[in-house]
Amino acid sequence: MAMKETGVSLRDFKTWNTQAIVLKGKSIYNGYDFRKLRMENLWLQSLSDRYQLESVLILDIEKGNETFQFFFFNQLSDLFSKVHSGIINQFKKVFELMIEKLIYEKDKYTSPVNSVVEKKPVSLPVSITDEQNDFNGIVGKSALLQHAFKKIDLVAQDETSVLILGESGTGKERIAHTIHKLSPRKNKPLVTVNCGALPLTLIESELFGHEKGAFTGANDKRIGKFEQADGGTIFLDEIGELSLEAQVKLLRVLQEKEIERLGGNHTKKINVRIITATNRNLEKEVSEGRFRLDLYYRLNVFPIELPALRQRKEDIPLLVNHFIQKFNKNTSSKVTGISNEALLKLQHFNWPGNIRELEHLIERTMLLTEGNTIENIELPDLYSQLKHPSDVNSTMMTMEEMEREHILNVLKMCNGKIFGAGGAAEILKIPSTTLNSKIKKLGIKLQFTK
């Protein structure tokens, strides 16, 4: 296939192939080193010209008196690092098995008539290993994730406000817990608030508390989340969902470092570290008038951006093993590993739901698997509808776009009705005030509502 793509003749290939790349000891070639390497090998030169390759990671496997090499190319010139070498080396046994099956045991699969290897599937189980690939419970060794870990290390010991950015399902809450765990406040409370789940009418009471009789239904005094977190950390998840009115009150708390309960007549000083998270582009929200600029500056002191799973696919084997271990302990499943074929299928998918989606898929697959090895993975329908895994990027909607489309479909089904029986809020199982807030933020036109 590669010869056909590059236009190399069989005669040339046989000539070039005698110039095998055997540079034992060195495994990473980025930028200048790669360009120098390709000048020394015509086959590598042809491949890199055809596919715009700029770097390579090489794995050496010693079998008897022979050396086999596996090449992992990339179009980025400075991608590979020692982290990648470490990950590939963890799967050295898999590659040794591959060589054993395809080279040393080829007689078992070879026809005596024409010496053509029969196309029989080779299942290479990836065994579960000890957890040595995590950072305080966060699994992954990719360069992008390591960059985030360094930022966590830097900021954890400080009192600085942190803004965690990333798509839904990337593990923002886990990062918040890690920052708190590594901070001097680790023995104090960590209080989590999902701002997207708070009805507009209850946000102030939820965050700041209320006195008895402050409003209809306030039969007892309530201690708000900020007061509960006094001395510790408060994590405001989905901060981009807060209404402008609630943003004003939050800004005042950040500036004055004090709260006042609803219905109260005095303020209370609080000592709270703020960690916030969002899957929204807050700069865009500010420019479109949905988020206060002064609050954005208060929160965006130290941003930490989490990569999407499709940006760190090299972590998928580690995550899969982690989830298999987790569910192996908590379920009746006997699964202890996954075949190489199934693992490659996972790595070709682009995971719109990120780590959360992968976790749920592994749990479901383990329950459906007979035996101790996952041989087949049923990916979400989106994957099966595409001609090629690379087509995912061209048709993929963001989580916000999917949410907008879903709400639009429900509104049309309800003829635009939001409130009451048979209304969109009832069908979506969210408060009508929350639905109204989402309609405004997602830019759904009034013609779809009534």
N, C-alpha and C positions, 0 to 999 in steps of 0.2 A: 504493500500500500504506500509506504513512504517513498519507494523508488518511483512509483507511478506519479505521485504528487510532485516530486522534485524533478522528474524528467530524466533521471539517471539511468543509463543502460546497465544491463546485467554485467556486461563485460567490464565497464568502468567500475562498477561496485566491487566486483571480485578483485580488481587491481587495488582499489582504495582500501578494501577491507584488510589487506595485509598490513596496513599502517594502523593497527589497532592502538587505541589510546590506553596505554598502561603507564600511569603515573602514580604508582602506589604511594600512599601516605598523605596525599593532598586530596581533599574532597570537595572544596568550594572554589568555584571560579566565577567571580563577578566582574562586570565592567571590563577594565583593561586586561585582567588575567584571562577572561573568556575570549576576548578578541585575539589575544596572543595564542591561545590554545587552538582556536579555529584555523589559524594560519598554518598550523602544523598538521592538520588533518583535513583532507579534501571532502570526506563524507560529512564530517561535522560542519564544514564550511557550507556545503550544499544545503544541509538541513536548516542551519541558522539563517541563511539567505531566504529560504522558502517560507519559514515561519516567523521571521523577525526575532530570533532568539538572542538573548543578551546575557544569560547566566545559566550555570549548570551545577547541580549537586550530584556527586558520584559516590556510589556505594560499592566497595570492593568485597567480594565473597571468595574465600579460599576453599577450594574443594580438591583434596589430594594435592597434586602438583600443578593444578590449574587455577587461574584467577579469572573470575567472572565479574563484570562490571555492569551496574545498573545506572542509567542516566536520567536525571529529573531536570528538565529544562524549564526556563521561564522567560517571558518577554521583558521583564524588568531587569535592569542592569545591576541593582544592588539589593536583591531580595534575600538571598540565602545567608544564613548565619549558623553559628554553632548550635543554636536551638534546633534548627531544621535537621542538622546532622544527628543530633541526639534522638529526635523523633524517628528518623529513618532507621537508625541502628536498633531501636526497640523492636522493629519488625524484621530484623535480620533472619530470624528463624523461618519466617514466611518465605523469604527469597531463597533461602537454602532448600526449603521444601520444593519450591518451584523448579530450581535447577535439578534437584533429584528426580522430580517427576518428568520434566521435559527433556533432560539431557541424558542422565545416567540410566533412567528406566524407560527410555524411548522404545526399546525393543518390544516392550509389552503392548505398545500402541501402534507398532509399525507393521504395515502389510509386507509380507515377504516378496510380493510381486513387484510393487513399484516404489517401495521404501518411502511412502508418504505417510506422515503422522496423521492418524485418525483424529477427528475433531471430537474428542471426548471431554466433557466438562471436568475441570480439576477444582475440587473444593479445598481451600486452604484455611483451616480454622485459625482465628486469631484468639489466643487464650487470654483469659483475664489475668492481669498482673496486679501487684500491690500498688496501692495509691501512692505514687511518688511524683505525680505530675500536676499538682495543684498548688495554688497560692491561697492559704487559709480557706480551703474548701472550694475555691474557684478553679475549675479544671481547664487546662490549656497551656500550650507552650509557644504559640504563634508570636511572631514579632509584634503584631499590633496589640495583642493582649499583654505582652510583656511591657510594652510602653505604658499601658494603662496601670499595670502593677507598680511601675516605678513612680508614677504620679500619686498613687495611693500611699506608698511608703513615705513620700515627701510630705503629704498634707495631713496624714493621720494624726501626727503628734501635735499639730497646730490647732488653733481655734478658728481657722479660716472657714467661711461658708463654701460649700462645695455644690456644684451643679453637675449632675450626672446626665449625660446625653446619650441617646441610643434608641433603636427601634424597639417595639414591643417584643418581649421574649428574650432580650439579650442579657438579662440578669442584673438590672439596675438596683433592685432591692438587695440582692446579695452583696453588691459593692458597698451599699450604704451600711449594711451590717458589718462588713469587714472594716470599714473606716472607723466605725464606733468601737469595734473590738480591739483595734490597734491604738486607740486614743487613750489619753489619761482619764477619760470619762467612762471607761469600759465597765466599771462597777456601778455605774449609775444607770437610770432607765434609758432605753431607746424606744421612743414612741413613734409608730408609723401611722400616717394619715394618707388615705387614698382620696385625693382632692376630686378626682373624677366621679367618685361614688357619693359625694356629699350633696344632698338637695340644697338648692340656693337658700331656702328659708332657714336651714339649720347650720350653715357653715359657721356663722359667728358663734353660736352656742357650742358647737362641736370643738372649735379651736380655742375659744377663750372662756367657755363656761357661762353659767347664768345663776342668778339668785332665785330663790323660791318666789313664785308669783311674778317673775319678770315678763311672762307672756302667758296666754291661754295654754294650759297643759303643763306649765312649769310647776309641778307640785312639790318638787324637791330642789335643793341646791345641786348644781352640777359643776364638777371640776373639769375644766377644759384640757385639751391635749397639751397645750403649751405649759400649763401649770403642772400637769402630770410629768412632763419631761424636765422639770426644773433641776438643774445640776447635771443633766445628761444631754441627750441628743434628740432632736425631733426630725423625722424624715418625712418630707412632704412629697409624696409620689404624684405624678401627673400634675405638676404645678401649673402647666399650661391650660388646665381645665378651669381654673379659678375665675370667677366673674370679676369684672373690673371693680365692683363695689368691695368684694372680698379682698382684692389686691391692695386697695387703699388701706384697709385695716391691718393687713399683714405688714405693709410697709411701715406703718406707724409702730408696730411691735418691734420690728427690726431696728428702727431708728432710736426709739426711746427705751428699748429693753424692758418694757413693762406691759402688763395687760390689765384690762378692766372687764370684769364679768358683766354680762347683760343684766340690767336691772340693778347693778351695783353703784355705789357712790364713792368708791375709792380705787386707786390703782395698786397693783402689786408688782414689785420688781422681780424679774426672772433672769436666770442665768442658763441659757440654752444655746447649744450649737445647732446651726441650721444646715441640713443636707436636703437638697431638692433634686427631683428627677423629672424628665419629660421626654416623650418621643416626638414632640413638635419642634419645629424650627422657630425658636423664640424671637430671633431677629426678624423673621418674616411676620410673626404675630405682632411685634412692635410696629413694624412699618404699616401694617394693615389696621392698626388701632385696637387690637384685641388684647394687648399686653402692655402694661405701663413701662416706659423706658427707665424711669428711676428705680423701679423694683427689679427690672432686669439687671441693671448695674449692681444692685445690692446682692443679687443671687449669683451672678456670673463672675465671682471673684476668682474661683479656681475650678474651671470646667474639666471634666473627665469624660472623654468620648469613648463609648464602647463599640467595638466593631460588630457588624452583623455577622452571622455565622457563615454566610456566603463569602465573606472577606477573609475568613480564617479556616478554610476547609481542612487544613492540615491537622486541626484539633479534633476533627470528627471521630477518628479512631479512639482517641483518649476519652472523649465524651461518651461514645458508645460503650466502651468497657466500663466506664464509671456507672452508667445507668444499668448495665447488665448486673453489675455487682449489687447495686442498690436494690433492684427489684428481685434479684435472686434471693436476697435475705428476707424480703417482705412479702413474697408471694410463694405459691406452690410450684412455680416454674422450675424446671430442671436445666434451663439454658445456662451455659457457662462460656459461650463464645459465639463468634459470627464468622461466616465464610468470607473469604477474600472477595468473591464475586458480589455478595450482598453489600459488603463494605464499600466497594467501588461504586455501586449504585447509589448509595447514600451520599458519596462525595461528588456525584454528578448533579445532585439536586441542589436548588438554590435557596431553599428554606425561608419562605416568606414569614413564617412564625418563629424563626430562629431556634434557640436552644430549647425553648418550651415545646415547640412542635416536634423536635427530634426526640425529646424525652417521652412525650406521650406516644409517639410512634413505636419506640423501643418497648415501652411497657405493653402496648397492645400486641405487638408482634411476639413478644415472649409468651404471652398467654395463649396465642394461637399456634405456637411452635411445638411439635412433638419431637422429643429427643433433646440433646444438649447443645445443638449448634443451630443458629439461625441461618438457613440456607436461602431463604427468599424474603424479600421486603416488598410489601404492597405500598408504594408511595401514594400520596394524595392524588386525586383525579387530575389535577392540573398537569402533573408530570406525564401521565399517560396520553393526554390530549396533544402533547407537543411532539414534533417530529424529531427533535434533538434537544438534549439538556440545555444547550447554549441558547435555545430559543426562549428560555424562561425570562431572561432579562428584558427581552423586547416586548413581552406581554404582561409582565408582572405589575400588579397594582400595589401601591403602598397600603399600609393598614388604614390610614385615614381615608383613602379613596374607597377601600372596601367597605368601611363603616358608612361612608356617605351614600354609597350605592345601596347598601342594605336598608338604611333608614328611608331612602327615597322609594324603594320597592314597597316597604311596609306602608308608607304614607299613601302611595297610589292605591294599594289594596284597600286601605281604609277610607279612600276618597278624601284624603287630607285631614281626617279627624284625628286630633291629638289626645284630647281629654275624654274621660268617661269610659263607659262600657263599650268594647269594640274599637276603642281608639288605639292609635299607634303605641302610646306609652304602655297600655295594658298588654299588648302583644309582645312588645320588646321587654316587658317586665322591668321597667325603670320608672322613676317618678316623672310626672309630666314636666316638672320644672327642669329636671336634668335633660330631658329630651328637647325642651325649648332652647336650652343653653347650647346643646350640640347642634341644633338646626342653625342657630346664628353663627356658631364658629365654623361650621362646615359650608356656610354660604348657600344653604338650600333656600330657593326662592319662595316667596309667599304664595305663589300660585299652586304650590303643592300642599299647602296647609290651610286649615280653616278652623 
